[in-house]
Amino acid sequence: PRAHYDYDLFCADLRAVLDAGRAPAHVLGYSFGGLVAQVLLVAQPELFASLALLTSPPDVGQVFRGVKRIGRFSGATSPHAGASLMLWGIRNNLNRVPPERIAFVRERFAQTRRASVDDIVGLMKRMPDVAEAVAALPLPKLVATGRHDLWPEAQYREYAARIGASIAVYDTGHSPCETTPHQLVRDLLGLYGETDQTPRE
């Protein structure tokens, strides 16, 4: 138990999942989960066979600053205010997603502690700069995103190049795992196939 959710706590949860299976594992980090996966990868690379970042913020530090249109205002908001704005947008379905999708997202947030959402937004405003350390690790990496995601495609391409990852861009939004699952699986299988080749120098 601790006062706040932090990177150590989320990394401990991910480590527990990986320890329960066979290491090394193929890890896909979705959105904020991709930030956690990178932090743990640098700390314990032996747990990872590959890393896929799915619409995970393509930046370090204050990652919201790159968000389309409103990113330049994100530094002035508190984590609680930022979380409130995000939850308001979800409740009002500002992205106009289908009814069954918005019902699922609303229910997911109804089952999530508000303190967790606030703290995650705060953590996303201070992501450790692990990009160089991630780039230095010789395991296959993929950055996958939707063309209509929160962050610009160009920023995803720049981050993929920075960490030595391949890039896949789909004609969708923040959840390619739901909206373009076959294309994502194709690219993940290609990524996993790289681990069967001769290890990189």
C-alpha positions as CSV (number, residue, x, y, z in Angstrom):
1,P,0.0,0.0,0.0
2,R,1.2,3.5,-0.8
3,A,-0.2,7.0,-1.1
4,H,-0.2,7.1,-4.9
5,Y,0.0,4.9,-8.0
6,D,3.5,5.2,-9.4
7,Y,5.8,3.6,-12.0
8,D,7.3,1.2,-9.5
9,L,3.8,-0.2,-8.7
10,F,2.8,-0.6,-12.3
11,C,6.1,-2.2,-13.2
12,A,5.7,-4.6,-10.2
13,D,2.3,-5.6,-11.6
14,L,3.7,-6.2,-15.0
15,R,6.7,-8.1,-13.6
16,A,4.3,-10.4,-11.6
17,V,2.5,-11.2,-14.9
18,L,5.7,-12.0,-16.7
19,D,7.1,-14.0,-13.8
20,A,3.9,-16.2,-13.8
21,G,4.6,-17.3,-17.4
22,R,7.7,-18.3,-19.5
23,A,10.4,-15.7,-19.9
24,P,11.3,-14.1,-22.1
25,A,7.9,-13.0,-23.3
26,H,6.5,-11.0,-26.2
27,V,5.1,-7.9,-24.6
28,L,2.6,-5.5,-26.1
29,G,2.1,-2.3,-24.2
30,Y,-1.1,-0.4,-25.1
31,S,-1.3,3.3,-24.5
32,F,0.0,4.1,-20.9
33,G,0.9,0.4,-20.7
34,G,3.6,1.0,-23.3
35,L,5.3,3.6,-21.1
36,V,5.3,1.1,-18.2
37,A,6.6,-1.7,-20.5
38,Q,9.6,0.5,-21.6
39,V,10.5,1.4,-18.0
40,L,10.5,-2.3,-17.0
41,L,12.3,-3.3,-20.2
42,V,15.2,-1.1,-19.3
43,A,15.3,-2.4,-15.7
44,Q,14.9,-6.1,-16.6
45,P,15.5,-6.8,-20.3
46,E,15.8,-10.5,-19.7
47,L,12.0,-10.7,-19.3
48,F,11.3,-9.5,-22.9
49,A,11.6,-11.4,-26.2
50,S,10.2,-8.4,-28.1
51,L,8.4,-5.1,-27.4
52,A,5.4,-3.7,-29.3
53,L,4.1,-0.3,-28.4
54,L,0.5,0.1,-29.5
55,T,-0.6,3.8,-29.6
56,S,1.6,4.4,-26.7
57,P,2.6,8.1,-26.3
58,P,5.6,8.6,-28.6
59,D,7.6,10.8,-26.2
60,V,9.2,11.1,-22.8
61,G,8.8,13.7,-20.1
62,Q,5.5,15.5,-20.4
63,V,4.0,13.3,-23.2
64,F,0.7,15.2,-23.6
65,R,2.5,18.1,-25.1
66,G,2.5,16.4,-28.5
67,V,-1.3,15.7,-28.6
68,K,-3.0,17.2,-31.6
69,R,-4.6,20.6,-31.1
70,I,-4.7,20.7,-27.3
71,G,-1.2,19.5,-26.4
72,R,0.2,22.9,-26.0
73,F,-2.2,23.6,-23.2
74,S,-1.6,20.3,-21.3
75,G,1.3,21.6,-19.2
76,A,-1.0,24.1,-17.4
77,T,-3.4,21.5,-16.1
78,S,-3.1,19.5,-13.0
79,P,-3.4,15.7,-13.2
80,H,-6.9,15.8,-11.7
81,A,-8.0,18.4,-14.1
82,G,-6.5,16.6,-17.1
83,A,-8.2,13.3,-16.0
84,S,-11.5,15.2,-15.6
85,L,-11.3,16.6,-19.1
86,M,-10.5,13.1,-20.5
87,L,-13.4,11.5,-18.6
88,W,-15.8,14.3,-19.7
89,G,-14.8,13.6,-23.3
90,I,-15.4,9.9,-22.9
91,R,-18.8,10.4,-21.2
92,N,-19.9,12.7,-23.9
93,N,-18.4,10.5,-26.7
94,L,-16.6,13.4,-28.3
95,N,-14.8,10.9,-30.7
96,R,-18.2,9.6,-31.9
97,V,-17.3,5.9,-31.4
98,P,-20.0,3.2,-31.9
99,P,-22.5,2.7,-29.1
100,E,-21.2,-0.7,-28.0
101,R,-17.6,0.7,-27.9
102,I,-18.5,3.8,-25.8
103,A,-20.6,1.6,-23.5
104,F,-17.5,-0.6,-22.9
105,V,-15.2,2.3,-22.2
106,R,-17.7,4.0,-19.9
107,E,-18.1,0.7,-17.9
108,R,-14.3,0.3,-17.7
109,F,-13.8,3.7,-16.2
110,A,-16.8,3.1,-13.8
111,Q,-14.8,0.1,-12.5
112,T,-11.5,2.1,-12.2
113,R,-10.6,4.1,-9.2
114,R,-10.6,7.8,-9.9
115,A,-7.3,8.1,-7.9
116,S,-5.7,5.7,-10.4
117,V,-6.8,7.8,-13.4
118,D,-5.5,11.0,-11.8
119,D,-2.2,9.4,-11.0
120,I,-1.8,7.8,-14.4
121,V,-2.3,11.2,-16.0
122,G,0.3,12.6,-13.6
123,L,2.7,9.8,-14.5
124,M,2.2,10.6,-18.2
125,K,3.4,14.1,-17.5
126,R,6.7,12.8,-16.2
127,M,7.7,9.7,-18.2
128,P,11.3,8.8,-17.5
129,D,13.6,9.3,-20.5
130,V,14.4,5.7,-21.3
131,A,14.5,6.1,-25.1
132,E,18.2,5.7,-25.5
133,A,18.3,2.7,-23.2
134,V,15.4,1.1,-25.1
135,A,17.2,1.8,-28.4
136,A,20.4,0.1,-27.1
137,L,18.6,-3.2,-26.3
138,P,19.0,-5.6,-29.3
139,L,15.5,-7.1,-29.3
140,P,12.8,-6.6,-32.0
141,K,10.6,-3.6,-31.4
142,L,7.4,-2.3,-33.1
143,V,5.6,1.0,-32.8
144,A,2.0,0.6,-34.1
145,T,-0.6,3.4,-34.2
146,G,-3.7,4.7,-36.0
147,R,-3.5,7.5,-38.5
148,H,-6.2,9.3,-36.4
149,D,-4.7,8.7,-33.0
150,L,-4.2,11.5,-30.4
151,W,-0.5,12.0,-31.4
152,P,0.5,12.9,-34.9
153,E,1.8,10.1,-37.2
154,A,5.0,12.0,-37.8
155,Q,5.7,11.9,-34.0
156,Y,5.2,8.2,-33.9
157,R,7.6,7.7,-36.8
158,E,10.2,9.9,-35.1
159,Y,10.0,7.9,-31.9
160,A,10.1,4.6,-33.7
161,A,13.3,5.7,-35.4
162,R,14.7,6.9,-32.0
163,I,14.3,3.6,-30.3
164,G,15.2,1.4,-33.3
165,A,11.7,0.1,-33.9
166,S,9.8,-0.7,-37.1
167,I,6.6,1.2,-37.6
168,A,3.0,0.2,-38.6
169,V,0.3,2.8,-39.2
170,Y,-3.3,1.8,-39.7
171,D,-6.3,3.8,-41.0
172,T,-7.9,4.0,-37.5
173,G,-7.7,5.7,-34.2
174,H,-6.4,4.9,-30.7
175,S,-7.5,1.2,-30.6
176,P,-6.1,-0.7,-33.6
177,C,-6.4,-3.9,-31.5
178,E,-10.2,-3.5,-31.9
179,T,-10.6,-1.8,-35.2
180,T,-7.9,-3.3,-37.4
181,P,-7.1,-6.5,-35.4
182,H,-6.1,-8.6,-38.5
183,Q,-3.5,-6.1,-39.7
184,L,-2.1,-5.7,-36.2
185,V,-1.8,-9.5,-35.7
186,R,0.0,-9.8,-39.1
187,D,2.5,-7.2,-38.0
188,L,2.9,-8.8,-34.5
189,L,3.6,-12.2,-36.1
190,G,6.3,-10.5,-38.3
191,L,7.8,-9.0,-35.1
192,Y,7.8,-12.3,-33.3
193,G,9.3,-14.0,-36.3
194,E,12.4,-11.8,-35.9
195,T,13.2,-13.6,-32.6
196,D,13.7,-16.8,-34.5
197,Q,16.5,-15.4,-36.6
198,T,20.1,-15.1,-35.7
199,P,20.5,-12.8,-32.7
200,R,21.6,-9.3,-33.5
201,E,25.1,-8.2,-32.7
